[in-house]
Amino acid sequence: MEQIFDSLSQFWQFTGFANCTWQHLVMIAIGIIFVTLGIVKEWEPMLLVPIGFGIVIGNIPMFPGLNIGVYEDGSVLNTLYQGVRQGWYPPLIFLGIGAMTDFSALISQPRLMLIGAVAQMGIFGAYLLAMAFGFAPNEAGAIGIIGGADGPTAIFLSSKLAPDLMGAIAVCAYSYMALVPVIQKPIMLLLTTKEERLIEMPRPRTVSQKEKIVFPVIGFLCTAFIVPSGLPLLGMLFFGNLLKESGVTRRLANTAGGPLVDVVTILIGLTVGASTQADKFLTGNSLKIFGLGLLSFVIATTCGVLFVKVWNLFLKPGRKINPLIGNAGVSAVPDSARVSETVGREANPSNHLLMHAMAPNVAGVIGSAVAAGILLGFLG
């Protein structure tokens, strides 16, 4: 009988109940909230559901030494996590983004690229704020990239500059990407007048297929020569777009923008979520990162809208830009452009801004990769 009780006692020590702490329960609750928001509210479900369930997986209390945790060398989760840790997954995501993205709006209205460039002030503003909060320069750079509203870029840069903060940075970036409509709309309404929201822009010109094919080649050469350190992201982004637009590699483009990006999205979401173990995530630094991440989104949106307002002072009537598309300079494609469309139609139901907002939106994708390359160049 004593042997039976000893066996039961030993079994109990290996259960999650015996090793559970309140921190584990808090993180599991956060994971369930993420899953709920993804399913019920449909806020970026492709991201929040894998990340949320990954958070639950990563915070199941376990007896040390079982070699199954994401941070235990040789475990299955650790092997899958290497794609995040070593920065393999983000370039593959960018390949898929390139294969799915139509740059026609940007090609037809290249002047709107400036909005995407100005919106990157959110990155550098958050970088300076993070330095002021006591983070090391490399950590501040990794935190600042949250302002680009690009989860893969945030993961790529933090894996190089601040791997210990990667879980908090990645979850923060994807969380705020899902909350783009909630964060940006009040800022846009606060900074614009009713008359500005009613501005109608001329329909963009039609872009030829030849222009679409040439753009990824020229775009890559220009950006890669400026920031060679951004090569992994920029190269894959423009290569994916060339596969799409060339007309002769449709199968490759469909694979890159479909099954491949779906598989990598599952892996990156699940493993990033699993990396947020309670002892590594529930820290004062995580709270600071979430606060700085929110500020970076506010700065990026504010700078984009205000830049358009100032720019309009120098433009002739008929050439003026609706400042509501200033929010779309962040690279949350196409969510921020949809916010521009929604707010614009609330002011004028016949005014469609989506085709215009997509120009700074896709420019923001390029801009965030360039900004990551700049930060990696002088901080890496």
C-alpha positions as CSV (number, residue, x, y, z in Angstrom):
1,M,0.0,0.0,0.0
2,E,2.8,2.4,0.9
3,Q,4.4,1.8,-2.5
4,I,1.1,2.7,-4.2
5,F,0.9,6.0,-2.2
6,D,4.5,6.7,-3.2
7,S,3.7,6.2,-6.8
8,L,0.6,8.4,-6.6
9,S,2.6,11.1,-4.8
10,Q,5.3,10.9,-7.5
11,F,2.6,11.1,-10.2
12,W,1.1,14.1,-8.5
13,Q,4.4,15.9,-8.6
14,F,4.5,15.6,-12.4
15,T,1.0,17.1,-12.9
16,G,0.2,20.6,-13.9
17,F,-1.9,21.0,-10.7
18,A,1.1,20.5,-8.5
19,N,3.4,22.9,-10.4
20,C,0.8,25.6,-11.0
21,T,1.3,29.2,-9.9
22,W,-1.0,32.3,-10.2
23,Q,1.3,33.5,-13.0
24,H,0.5,30.5,-15.1
25,L,-3.2,31.1,-14.6
26,V,-2.9,34.7,-15.6
27,M,-1.1,33.9,-18.8
28,I,-3.6,31.1,-19.7
29,A,-6.4,33.6,-19.2
30,I,-4.6,36.0,-21.5
31,G,-4.3,33.3,-24.1
32,I,-8.0,32.4,-23.9
33,I,-8.8,36.1,-24.3
34,F,-6.7,36.3,-27.5
35,V,-8.5,33.2,-28.9
36,T,-11.9,34.7,-27.9
37,L,-11.1,38.0,-29.6
38,G,-10.0,36.2,-32.7
39,I,-13.1,34.0,-32.9
40,V,-15.9,36.2,-31.5
41,K,-14.7,39.7,-32.6
42,E,-12.8,38.4,-35.7
43,W,-9.9,40.7,-34.8
44,E,-7.0,39.3,-36.9
45,P,-8.1,35.7,-36.3
46,M,-5.3,34.3,-38.4
47,L,-2.9,35.8,-35.9
48,L,-4.7,36.0,-32.5
49,V,-6.0,32.4,-32.6
50,P,-2.5,30.7,-33.1
51,I,-0.8,33.2,-30.7
52,G,-3.5,32.8,-28.1
53,F,-3.5,29.0,-28.2
54,G,0.4,29.1,-28.2
55,I,0.2,31.2,-25.0
56,V,-1.9,28.5,-23.4
57,I,0.5,25.8,-24.6
58,G,3.5,27.6,-23.3
59,N,2.0,28.2,-19.8
60,I,0.9,24.7,-18.9
61,P,2.7,24.1,-15.6
62,M,5.2,21.3,-16.0
63,F,7.8,19.5,-13.9
64,P,11.3,20.7,-14.9
65,G,13.5,18.4,-16.9
66,L,10.7,16.8,-19.1
67,N,12.4,18.3,-22.2
68,I,9.2,19.5,-23.8
69,G,9.2,23.2,-23.2
70,V,9.9,25.8,-25.9
71,Y,13.2,26.9,-24.2
72,E,14.5,23.3,-23.6
73,D,17.0,22.3,-26.3
74,G,16.0,19.4,-28.4
75,S,12.3,19.5,-27.7
76,V,9.8,19.7,-30.5
77,L,8.6,23.2,-29.6
78,N,12.2,24.4,-29.3
79,T,13.0,23.1,-32.8
80,L,9.9,24.9,-34.2
81,Y,10.9,28.0,-32.3
82,Q,14.2,28.2,-34.0
83,G,12.4,29.6,-37.0
84,V,11.5,32.6,-34.8
85,R,14.8,32.7,-32.9
86,Q,17.0,32.6,-36.0
87,G,14.7,34.8,-38.0
88,W,13.7,32.2,-40.7
89,Y,10.0,32.7,-40.6
90,P,9.7,36.5,-41.2
91,P,11.3,36.5,-44.6
92,L,9.0,33.7,-45.7
93,I,6.1,35.7,-44.5
94,F,7.4,38.6,-46.5
95,L,7.6,36.4,-49.6
96,G,3.9,35.6,-49.2
97,I,3.0,39.2,-48.6
98,G,4.8,40.2,-51.8
99,A,3.0,37.5,-53.7
100,M,-0.4,38.8,-52.4
101,T,0.2,42.5,-52.7
102,D,-0.8,44.7,-55.6
103,F,1.4,47.8,-55.8
104,S,-0.7,49.4,-58.5
105,A,-2.0,52.1,-56.1
106,L,1.5,53.1,-55.2
107,I,2.8,53.0,-58.8
108,S,0.0,55.2,-60.0
109,Q,0.4,57.7,-57.2
110,P,4.1,57.7,-56.2
111,R,3.8,60.9,-54.2
112,L,1.8,59.1,-51.6
113,M,4.9,57.1,-50.7
114,L,5.9,60.1,-48.6
115,I,3.1,59.3,-46.2
116,G,4.4,55.8,-45.7
117,A,7.8,57.2,-45.0
118,V,6.6,59.8,-42.5
119,A,4.5,57.3,-40.6
120,Q,7.8,55.5,-39.7
121,M,8.3,58.3,-37.2
122,G,6.4,56.0,-34.9
123,I,9.3,53.6,-35.0
124,F,12.0,56.2,-34.3
125,G,9.8,58.0,-31.8
126,A,9.3,54.8,-29.8
127,Y,13.0,54.1,-30.1
128,L,13.9,57.4,-28.4
129,L,11.1,56.9,-25.7
130,A,12.4,53.4,-25.0
131,M,15.9,54.8,-24.5
132,A,14.4,57.4,-22.1
133,F,12.8,54.5,-20.1
134,G,16.2,53.0,-19.5
135,F,16.3,50.3,-22.2
136,A,19.6,49.6,-23.9
137,P,20.0,50.9,-27.5
138,N,19.6,47.5,-29.1
139,E,16.5,46.8,-26.9
140,A,15.1,50.2,-27.7
141,G,15.5,49.5,-31.5
142,A,13.6,46.2,-31.2
143,I,10.8,47.9,-29.2
144,G,10.6,50.8,-31.6
145,I,9.9,48.6,-34.6
146,I,6.5,47.9,-33.1
147,G,5.5,51.3,-34.5
148,G,5.8,49.9,-38.0
149,A,2.7,47.7,-37.3
150,D,4.4,44.7,-38.9
151,G,4.6,41.6,-36.8
152,P,7.1,39.7,-39.0
153,T,9.4,42.7,-39.1
154,A,9.2,43.1,-35.3
155,I,10.1,39.4,-34.8
156,F,13.0,39.6,-37.3
157,L,14.5,42.6,-35.7
158,S,14.0,41.6,-32.1
159,S,15.5,38.1,-32.9
160,K,18.7,40.0,-33.9
161,L,18.8,42.8,-31.4
162,A,16.9,41.7,-28.3
163,P,16.0,38.0,-28.3
164,D,15.1,38.0,-24.6
165,L,12.3,40.6,-25.3
166,M,11.1,38.9,-28.4
167,G,8.0,37.3,-26.9
168,A,6.7,40.5,-25.4
169,I,7.6,42.5,-28.6
170,A,5.9,40.0,-30.9
171,V,2.7,39.7,-28.9
172,C,2.6,43.5,-28.5
173,A,3.0,44.1,-32.2
174,Y,0.4,41.5,-33.3
175,S,-2.0,42.7,-30.6
176,Y,-1.9,46.3,-31.7
177,M,-2.2,45.2,-35.4
178,A,-5.5,43.6,-34.4
179,L,-6.6,46.8,-32.7
180,V,-5.7,49.2,-35.5
181,P,-9.4,50.3,-36.0
182,V,-9.8,50.9,-32.3
183,I,-6.6,52.9,-32.0
184,Q,-6.5,54.9,-35.2
185,K,-10.1,56.1,-35.7
186,P,-10.3,58.4,-32.6
187,I,-7.0,60.0,-33.6
188,M,-8.1,60.6,-37.2
189,L,-11.3,62.2,-36.1
190,L,-9.6,64.4,-33.5
191,L,-7.0,65.7,-36.0
192,T,-9.2,66.4,-39.0
193,T,-12.1,68.8,-39.6
194,K,-15.3,67.9,-41.3
195,E,-14.3,69.8,-44.4
196,E,-11.0,67.8,-44.6
197,R,-12.8,64.5,-44.3
198,L,-15.0,65.4,-47.2
199,I,-12.1,65.9,-49.6
200,E,-12.5,63.8,-52.7
201,M,-9.4,62.7,-54.7
202,P,-9.3,62.0,-58.4
203,R,-9.3,58.3,-59.4
204,P,-5.8,56.9,-59.8
205,R,-4.6,56.2,-63.3
206,T,-4.5,52.7,-64.7
207,V,-1.1,51.0,-64.3
208,S,0.3,48.9,-67.1
209,Q,1.5,45.3,-66.7
210,K,5.0,46.4,-67.7
211,E,5.1,48.9,-64.9
212,K,4.0,46.2,-62.4
213,I,6.8,43.9,-63.6
214,V,9.5,46.6,-63.5
215,F,8.5,48.0,-60.1
216,P,9.7,45.1,-57.9
217,V,13.1,45.0,-59.7
218,I,13.7,48.8,-59.4
219,G,12.2,48.9,-55.9
220,F,14.5,46.2,-54.6
221,L,17.6,47.7,-56.1
222,C,16.8,51.2,-54.7
223,T,16.0,50.0,-51.2
224,A,18.7,47.3,-51.0
225,F,21.4,49.7,-52.0
226,I,20.2,52.2,-49.3
227,V,20.0,49.6,-46.5
228,P,21.7,46.3,-47.4
229,S,21.0,45.1,-43.9
230,G,17.3,44.9,-44.8
231,L,18.1,42.4,-47.6
232,P,16.3,39.3,-46.1
233,L,13.0,41.1,-45.8
234,L,13.2,43.4,-48.8
235,G,14.5,40.7,-51.1
236,M,11.7,38.3,-50.3
237,L,9.0,41.0,-50.5
238,F,9.9,42.2,-53.9
239,F,10.7,38.6,-55.2
240,G,7.2,37.5,-54.1
241,N,5.7,40.4,-55.9
242,L,7.7,39.6,-59.1
243,L,6.4,36.1,-59.0
244,K,2.9,37.5,-58.9
245,E,3.3,40.1,-61.6
246,S,5.5,38.3,-64.1
247,G,2.6,36.3,-65.4
248,V,4.8,33.2,-66.0
249,T,5.2,32.0,-62.4
250,R,1.6,31.9,-61.3
251,R,1.9,28.5,-59.5
252,L,4.9,29.8,-57.5
253,A,3.0,33.0,-56.6
254,N,0.0,31.0,-55.5
255,T,2.1,28.7,-53.4
256,A,4.0,31.6,-51.8
257,G,0.8,33.6,-51.1
258,G,-1.3,30.6,-50.1
259,P,-0.1,27.3,-48.5
260,L,3.4,28.5,-47.7
261,V,2.4,31.7,-45.9
262,D,-0.4,29.9,-44.1
263,V,1.9,27.2,-42.8
264,V,4.5,29.8,-41.6
265,T,1.8,31.9,-40.1
266,I,0.6,28.9,-38.0
267,L,4.2,28.1,-36.9
268,I,5.2,31.7,-36.1
269,G,1.9,32.4,-34.2
270,L,2.0,29.2,-32.2
271,T,5.7,29.4,-31.2
272,V,5.7,33.1,-30.4
273,G,2.7,32.5,-28.2
274,A,4.4,29.5,-26.5
275,S,7.5,31.6,-25.8
276,T,5.5,33.9,-23.5
277,Q,6.1,31.7,-20.4
278,A,4.9,33.4,-17.2
279,D,8.4,33.7,-15.7
280,K,9.7,35.5,-18.8
281,F,6.6,37.5,-19.8
282,L,5.1,38.8,-16.6
283,T,7.7,41.4,-15.9
284,G,7.9,45.2,-15.6
285,N,9.6,45.4,-18.9
286,S,6.7,43.7,-20.7
287,L,4.3,46.4,-19.3
288,K,6.7,49.1,-20.5
289,I,6.9,47.5,-24.0
290,F,3.1,47.4,-24.3
291,G,2.9,51.0,-23.3
292,L,5.6,52.1,-25.7
293,G,4.0,50.0,-28.4
294,L,0.8,51.9,-28.0
295,L,2.6,55.2,-28.1
296,S,4.4,54.2,-31.3
297,F,1.1,53.5,-33.0
298,V,-0.3,56.9,-31.8
299,I,2.9,58.7,-33.0
300,A,2.8,57.0,-36.4
301,T,-0.9,57.8,-37.0
302,T,-0.6,61.3,-35.8
303,C,2.5,62.0,-37.9
304,G,0.8,60.6,-41.0
305,V,-2.4,62.6,-40.7
306,L,-0.6,65.9,-39.7
307,F,1.9,65.5,-42.6
308,V,-1.0,65.4,-45.1
309,K,-2.6,68.4,-43.5
310,V,0.6,70.4,-43.8
311,W,1.2,69.1,-47.4
312,N,-2.2,70.3,-48.4
313,L,-1.2,73.9,-47.7
314,F,1.1,73.7,-50.7
315,L,-1.2,71.9,-53.1
316,K,-3.6,73.4,-55.6
317,P,-7.4,72.7,-55.3
318,G,-8.1,69.4,-57.1
319,R,-4.7,68.0,-56.1
320,K,-5.4,68.0,-52.3
321,I,-5.1,64.8,-50.4
322,N,-7.7,63.6,-47.9
323,P,-5.8,63.5,-44.6
324,L,-7.8,60.5,-43.5
325,I,-5.4,58.4,-45.6
326,G,-2.5,59.6,-43.4
327,N,-3.2,56.8,-41.0
328,A,-2.5,54.2,-43.6
329,G,1.2,54.8,-43.6
330,V,1.7,52.1,-41.1
331,S,2.1,48.7,-42.7
332,A,-0.9,46.9,-41.2
333,V,-2.1,45.9,-44.7
334,P,-5.0,46.2,-45.5
335,D,-6.5,47.0,-42.1
336,S,-5.3,50.6,-41.8
337,A,-6.4,51.4,-45.4
338,R,-9.9,50.0,-44.5
339,V,-10.0,52.3,-41.5
340,S,-9.4,55.2,-44.0
341,E,-12.2,54.0,-46.2
342,T,-14.6,53.5,-43.2
343,V,-14.1,56.9,-41.6
344,G,-14.2,58.6,-45.0
345,R,-17.5,57.0,-45.9
346,E,-19.0,58.0,-42.6
347,A,-18.3,61.6,-43.6
348,N,-19.3,61.1,-47.2
349,P,-20.9,57.8,-48.2
350,S,-20.0,58.4,-51.9
351,N,-16.3,59.0,-51.2
352,H,-14.1,55.9,-51.6
353,L,-10.6,56.3,-50.1
354,L,-9.5,52.6,-50.1
355,M,-7.8,52.8,-53.5
356,H,-5.9,55.9,-52.4
357,A,-5.1,54.6,-48.9
358,M,-3.5,51.4,-50.3
359,A,-0.7,53.5,-51.7
360,P,0.8,54.7,-48.4
361,N,-0.3,51.4,-46.9
362,V,2.0,49.3,-49.1
363,A,4.6,52.0,-48.9
364,G,4.5,51.4,-45.1
365,V,5.4,47.7,-45.7
366,I,8.5,48.8,-47.6
367,G,9.2,51.6,-45.1
368,S,9.0,49.3,-42.0
369,A,11.5,46.9,-43.7
370,V,13.8,49.8,-44.6
371,A,13.5,51.1,-41.0
372,A,14.4,47.7,-39.6
373,G,17.4,47.6,-41.9
374,I,18.6,51.0,-40.7
375,L,18.2,50.0,-37.0
376,L,19.9,46.7,-37.6
377,G,22.7,48.4,-39.5
378,F,23.8,50.7,-36.6
379,L,22.6,48.6,-33.6
380,G,23.3,45.1,-34.8
